[in-house]
Amino acid sequence: MTQPSTPLAQRLRRAALGTLRAPLGFALVAFAALPTATAAPLQGDDPLPPIQELGSTYVLNFAQGEDEESMSLFQFTQACQQVTGRQFTWNEDTEGLLKQRRVRLIGTKSIQKDRFYSFFQVMMIISDFVCTEIGEDDIAVIKIDSLQGQGRSNLRASAIYVEPEELDDYKDQPATLITTVVTLPNTDVRQVSNSMRTMITDANTQQMLPAGTSNSMVLVGFGSNVVAMANMLTIIDEASKVDIPEPIFDKVKLEYADASEVQPIIEELLEAANQTARNQVAAAGPQGVRPGQNNGEAKLTVDARTNSLLITALPEDMPRIKELIAQLDVDIVERERSYHIYALENVGAEDLAETLNEFLEDAVQLDTRGAGNNTRGGQAPRSSTNNREFVVVADPETNSLLIAANRTQYQELQALVERLDRRQDQVLIETALIETSGSDFLDIGVELGFADIPGATEEGGVGVTSFGLSTLVDSDGDGVVDLRTPNVSQGVTAGIIDGNDFSIPALLALLETKQDSNVLNVPSVLVNNNAVARVSQLTEQPTTQITAVGGGVGTGQTQENFAGYEPAGITMEISPSISASRYLRLNVFLEVSTFVGAVSGAIPPVRVTRTIETEVNVPDGATMVIGGIVIDNEANTTNQVPWIGDIPLLGRLFRRDSKNKDRTVLYFFVTPHILQDKDFADLAEISFRKKLEASEFIGLDRVQQVDPTFGIDAETGSPVSLEGFDLPLYTPPARGETDGENVGITPYEASRKLSGDND
């Protein structure tokens, strides 16, 4: 016996029986007595209706063919409207597509009545249709649009907004476009959106955007997809969450070590560990603690009054920090000394002490400024109670440094001193100054004259030529010159002074002077790297000053006093700088000055000065040549009787010719040698070679007056062959930190004391 049908079942049955006549074109038949979802054929072998009501479910039996009797999406939408009570609408283009498409479902499917609208959306999205709910409550209308229509690009704008807490209501609505906001407090939403953007398959209906500068994400898409995406992001955010415990405080009192020394060591180790952790987080990606968040870095502060360390750290870090402090706070056999003596070997104690004090004071100021600017992550700078306190004093007599500092500071100072107290390589500079000069002088002159003839009764005449070869005098006092006295000078002066019958005096002077000079100066000098060597060889001419003393106008007297010296000679300055590639940069200054003439009166003679100043780069052992200072002067002087002196041959009797040629050439040679042997073996070799050269010129006995051990056997005291002479080796003095009792002793005394020989 069949159970009576419900009103809804009756309506569906009537609709099913009128499938061919009604616009809906489908039938719902309820079989309340059927225990399963399989529907039995109707009486008269009628086909099963496409939708059957069975208790709390609907049984779907859609035709699988393309005939007109199969259900279209348009009819399926109308059936959904009657079953769910929802109102649908569409445009003309969409209506045409709904009528063309058929509902296809292989086999029979049972659906809960309350999930029928979700199944309807599944079938619609499969057929490329989307459902958009417009309005709320009783005015809500569901608009159906085709994903293949021209309005596809505007679909995303029609998505409805859904509150995050209401997202679960849309997990079964795959054809409804929604928009929601998901908050991710532990995640960098920008990097996550970039990495998950590949999950967006349709930019017209789906979107994933960071919401401004907040940690929120805007999701747009179909309901089921948006819910799944939101759940996935929530899982990622939970996995990125870092629980930061509250830091704890503690105080550790040190028994042996100085708290101000332990603090920087611990902080340096903690900083290195934190930096390693930050690098690992950065290498792993954007997940983890965000910038500006407290990373749990430990802080240590010194309590100098109790020699304690105040510690702020995370609970899991506190035991590790205390253990490290305990390892540092141990007693040592040798107690720390606050005062140290450091003997220097190569540099002056006063200069080095001044350099160290200036540098370390500036370093303290730089550390203070750096600590004030070091606000990592917005946190306050670390405590700087461990200020550098030190004292560096020079002892010039022993060339030592007296240093007062704790162990850590002394180790830093010692490292600096050791790097600065290094012997600079020395440079042996061999120079040669060669000056060649030549002078040619030619002087030819003739003087003529005639006077009264002795014994003549008639009055005579007088006529002379004078070019400085003679002096005309009046011998008889009659007012007429009648005697020529030759001015005897260099060369030849000859002639006729008088005649018996007819006086035609004549004088002839001939002089030619040639002078050649070659001056060689070979000074050598040894100079430290970056120092200045100066060699000077001067000739000084005394000068006088004339002053008036006593008396009145017209009766005053003068006095000539000494007014100092005027120097002239050779001055050379050379400053070598050794490059890393063992080349030499030479700053050369050379000045050569000479006097022209002798001192006469209060005015010094003329002085000629030649200067060379240059900077060059030369290899070790190479010779640099500076030449080209050439002076070439030529002067021709003629004194003659006008017009007559120009007559060929005859004119020679009426003139005096002098020619003067001066030529000077200056060459300067410089050869630098780098001496870098730490035991001065190369210097000993050069000194020995120079002594051998000197012994050839001045004799061995004179060299031994300067160096009594030269050429003498130290053990026997007898002369040795200089050809096989062993070069002496240099023994450096003790350097570094020295006991007070050893300050100032010689290397020989130090070696005897070390060996225990105190006799």
Sequence and secondary structure as in RCSB ss.txt:
>XXXX:A:sequence
MTQPSTPLAQRLRRAALGTLRAPLGFALVAFAALPTATAAPLQGDDPLPPIQELGSTYVLNFAQGEDEESMSLFQ
FTQACQQVTGRQFTWNEDTEGLLKQRRVRLIGTKSIQKDRFYSFFQVMMIISDFVCTEIGEDDIAVIKIDSLQGQ
GRSNLRASAIYVEPEELDDYKDQPATLITTVVTLPNTDVRQVSNSMRTMITDANTQQMLPAGTSNSMVLVGFGSN
VVAMANMLTIIDEASKVDIPEPIFDKVKLEYADASEVQPIIEELLEAANQTARNQVAAAGPQGVRPGQNNGEAKL
TVDARTNSLLITALPEDMPRIKELIAQLDVDIVERERSYHIYALENVGAEDLAETLNEFLEDAVQLDTRGAGNNT
RGGQAPRSSTNNREFVVVADPETNSLLIAANRTQYQELQALVERLDRRQDQVLIETALIETSGSDFLDIGVELGF
ADIPGATEEGGVGVTSFGLSTLVDSDGDGVVDLRTPNVSQGVTAGIIDGNDFSIPALLALLETKQDSNVLNVPSV
LVNNNAVARVSQLTEQPTTQITAVGGGVGTGQTQENFAGYEPAGITMEISPSISASRYLRLNVFLEVSTFVGAVS
GAIPPVRVTRTIETEVNVPDGATMVIGGIVIDNEANTTNQVPWIGDIPLLGRLFRRDSKNKDRTVLYFFVTPHIL
QDKDFADLAEISFRKKLEASEFIGLDRVQQVDPTFGIDAETGSPVSLEGFDLPLYTPPARGETDGENVGITPYEA
SRKLSGDND
>XXXX:A:secstr
      HHHHHHHHHHHTTTTSSS   B   TT SSS    BTTTB   SEEEETTEEEE    S STTS BHHH
HHHHHHHHH   EE  HHHHHHHHH B   SS EEEEGGGHHHHHHHHHHHTTEEEEEES GGG EEEEEETTSG
GGGGTGGG EE  GGGGGGGTT TTBEEEEEEE TTS HHHHHHHTGGG   TTT EEEE TTSSEEEEEEEHHH
HHHHHHHHHHHHHHT       EEEEEE SSS HHHHHHHHHHHHHHHHHHHHHHHHHH S SS TTS     EE
EEETTTTEEEEEE TTTHHHHHHHHHHHS   SS   SEEEEE SSS HHHHHHHHHHHHHHHHHHHHHHHHH  
GGG       S    EEEEETTTTEEEEE  HHHHHHHHHHHHHHS    EEEEEEEEEEEEEEEEEEEEEEEEE
   TT SS    EE  SSSEEEE SSSSSS  EEEE   SSEEEEE   SSS   EEEEEEEEEEEEEEEE  EE
EEETT  EEEEEEEEEEEEEEEEES  TTT EEEEEEEEEEEEEEEEEEEEEE TTSEEEEEEEEEEEEEES  B
TTB  EEEEEEEEEEEEEETT  EEEEEEEEEEEEEEEEE TTGGGSTTGGGGGEEEEEEEEEEEEEEEEEEEEE
  TT HHHHHHHHHHHHHHHHHH HHHHHHH TTTTB TTT SB  GGG           EE  GGGTT  HHHH
HHHHHT   
